[in-house]
Structure formats: structure tokens, C-alpha cells
Amino acid sequence: MNTLLNKIVYDQNEPAPTRLQDPKAHGVDLLPYYLPTSEADTTLIFEARFETGNLRRAIQILEFEYQLILRADWNTTSHTQWYFFSVANTRKDV
């Protein structure tokens, strides 16, 4: 049985809960919006806070299903023809 999660795992405009921590303590310059809670946490980690990144929000709907909201391309009326963001914490054969 799938459990509906509706968990925001990335939001470009809202402060991330992980921003309260020191990124340098984790050996990085910028902490991701979501940090896995354990090795068993299969939640994907999204990032688009870089030049031309166009991911606006990622919501984990079910364990392996995400809804991605993208910013529209420049000079269009809400069209998106490209996708530019990174995904981490991926697993083989999932």
C-alpha cells in the first residue's frame, strides 16, 4: 500500500530547514534543501540554486513519485522546453 506523503523536498523560494545548519560542517558551501535522515532514507535530493537552474519546487508524492514544478522559460507564456537541475541520493535498481 502506498502512503501519500506530500512532502516538500525542494523549494527555491522558501528557506530550507537545513539552512539552519552550518554547511562547512558538512564539507560543502551550500546545504541542500533536504538532508536524508539516515542511510535508509531514499528521498531524492534536488538542487537548482545555480545559474539557469529552473526547478521551482519538488514534492514527494509517494515513496518513489515526485511532482516537479518548473519555472517557465524566458520570453514565453509559461512554456518549458528544458530542464536544468540536479538530483542526488539515487539508488541502483529502484
Secondary structure, DSSP 8 states (H G I E B T S, - for coil): ------EEEEESSS--GGGGS-GGGGTSSS--S---SSTT----EEE--STT--EEEEEEEETTEEEEEE---TTSSS-------EEES--TT-
